Amino acid sequence: MIPAQLEYHRATSVDDAIEALGRDDDATLLAGGHSLIPALKLRIARPSVLVDVGRLDDLRYVREDGDRITIGALTRHAQLAADPVLERDCAVVARTAALVGDPQVRHRGTIGGSVAHGDPASDLPTVLLALEAELVARGPDGERTIAATSFFTGPFETALAPREVLTEIRVPKVERGVYLKHTRRAQDWATVGVAAAVVGGATQVAFASMAPTPIHARAVEQALARGAGSAEAAGHSGEGTDPPSDVTGSAHYRAHLAQVYVRRALEQL
């Protein structure tokens, strides 16, 4: 199909993008475009103004910053997968980025676009939640930092204000982390995804496709904190979740997969 008529603006800076977003209540950002372009073609999304930030190279970086790593929001998945700083100090992000889509998607899609899209089945948002990452947004009132635990508010909804631009992601350095997912087809979205990482001495676990947003597996984390083994902790996987039933699997099937994949992930940590 052909997208509905809209105005196109190529942003020259973050501030220019913020100003362009203020021109109309229905303005939206375009980064890599792998989520938005199909929605435009199907007219699921019908913005009046499309603000293209995809050429803002100053938002494309991976940097070491003390005990954490900062990632520019427009860093492409392929760059993350090959980055030596991430591979050394937060390999779970690099290895998860290598699982996203196919090579074409990884060479165009961006971490910021994936996170801001808010898909509950997305891989990197789930990993960022397990890592308790911080997300930096800039808007007309300045810059603010949002905890990953507060960022995802609903299906395809985030805490970003209408005129805010996601500029940076901050992740802690971790020695151990893993992301596993079950897919119906190769290079597909996760029927269930499980991220696990040791952060500050505690094991953190998060799910994709087990609720309307990526969520922490709090019951699993609490069981681990009490000294439970992998199998026992995995038995709590279904607690506090709300898995959907759709063409990729029923809620019951997802609950079973979650338990299997949590155990595998914990055993691999």
Helices and strands as residue ranges (DSSP letters): E 7-10, H 14-21, E 27-30, H 36-41, E 49-52, G 57-59, E 62-65, E 68-72, H 77-82, H 84-89, H 91-97, H 103-108, H 111-117, H 123-130, E 134-139, E 142-147, H 148-151, E 152-154, E 157-158, E 165-172, E 177-182, E 192-199, E 202-208, E 215-216, H 218-225, H 230-234, H 251-268
